[in-house]
Amino acid sequence: MTLAQGAADGALTPRRGHGEKPLEPDEGDGVSEAWLYDEHPAMVRAHPFLFLLLLVSLVGILAIGVWWVMHKGERLALSEREVLLERGLLAKQRTEIALSSIRSVRITQTFGQRLFDVGNVELFSAGDVAEIAIRNMPRPGRIRAIAAARNLDLLPQR
């Protein structure tokens, strides 16, 4: 099944995140296609008990604000051609990998992460070290599905 066929079947349709923003590439990055996955790491879903504990304390309100800013400083986005990892609010670090060069995806989840559908994602293209590693991403199975659909397109047709 090609990526276009998967999108036609509804398997890989673009989905909006919690911010309800359209999934379009950033202005001026030179990419013209829409992102198939564009999320920041999950905060409350990844650590619900820590959130509740911080919420009830006075210092917790400030800690939640700092925590929120730290999580908004990371972004993982997948398009039909590339994977983009951005880190930082003021100073940016960008890592881009062609989706066709990804050879394996490793997703690790604790029991609590499985309950809330978040997980740690590592993307490998060559070698034993992950080129992209990010923690607490929502819907990690979707990342695997997008990478697998892209790699199926590269297999020779019989």
N, C-alpha and C positions, 0 to 999 in steps of 0.2 A: 504494500500500500504506500503510495507516495504521500508526501506531506499535503499536497493539494487535495488528494482523495480523502485523507484523514480530516482535513478541515471541512470538506463537503459533507462528510458523515457526521460532523459535529464533535469528533474526538479531540481535535486540537484547535477549536475555535478560540479566538482571542477573548480573554476574560478580563474584566476590570478588577482591580485590587480594592482594598478597603477604602482607598482615597477617592474612588469613583472618577479617576482621570482616564481619558482615552489612552490606549496603548500606542503611542506614537514616539518615534525617536526624538531625542533632544535636538533643539535648533542648532544648526551649525556643526553637527558631527559628521555630515557627509553621507549619512545612511538614509535611504529613502523608503525602506519598508517598515511596516508596523511590527512592534515587538510581540512575540508569542507568549512571553512570560516576563513580567517586570514587577519585582517585589523587593521590599526591604525585609531584613530579618524580623521574624515574629518576636514580639516583646511579651505581651501578656500571655499568649497561648503557649509560649515556650517555658515560662516560669510563673504559673498562676499563683502559687502559694507565696512566692516572694513579692509579687504585686500586691496581694492582699495584706501581707505583713507591712509593707512600706506605706500602703494607703492609710492604715489606721494610725500611724505615728505622724507627729508633726514634722519631723525631719524627713519623713517619707515622701511628702509632697515635693520637696526640693529634689530628693533622690530620684523620684519618678521623672521629673523634668530633665535631669542630667541623663538618665537612662534613655529617655525618648530621643534626645539629641544624638546620643551615641549610635542608636540604631538607625536613625535617619541618615547617618553618615556613610552607610553601606547600601549598595544596590547591586542586584544581580538581574540582568536582562538578557533574554534569548530572542533572537530574531530567526528568520529562515536561513540566514547565512552565518551569523556570528553569535558569540557569547561575550558579554561585557560585564566586568566586575569593576565597580567604582567604590573607592574608599576615601573618606575625608569630607569635611564641610568647607573649610577655607582652602586648604591645600589638597588637591585631588591626586589620587593614584588610580590610573585606569589600566586594566588588563583586558585585552581583546584576543580571542581565539576563534579561528574559523570553526564553525559547527561541524564541518566535514572532517576536521582533523581530530575530533574527540574520539578516543578509542574505548574509554570506559568511564562509567559514572559510579561513584561509591556513595551510598547514602547510609548513614548510621543514625539510629534512633533509640532513645531510651524508652522505657514503658510509658512514661508520662508524655514524651514527645509523640509517640504513636497515638495516644489518646487524643491529642490536640492536632494531629496531622502536621507536625513540623519535624525537621531533621537537619543534620549536618550534611552538607553536600561537598564532594570532592570530584573535580573533573580532571581526567588524565588524557594527554594527547600522546606523549611518548615518554618512556622512562618510568621510574618508580616514584617520582615526586609529583604531587598534584600541582598543575598549573594554576588552578582556581580552587580555593577551599574557603567555604563560608559556613557559619554556624546559624542554626535556628531559622532556616528558610521554610516558609509556609508551602504546603503541597509539594514536597520533594519528588513525589512520584510523577508529577507533571513534567518536571525537568528531565527525568529519565525518559519519559515517553517522547518528548520533543527530540532529544538526542538520538533515541532509537529510531524514530521515524525518519530522521535525516540520514542516518547511516544505512537504512534500508534502501533509500533512493540511490545510494552509491553502489549497491551490489549489481553485478551484471545480470541482465534479464535473460531468461532461458526461453 
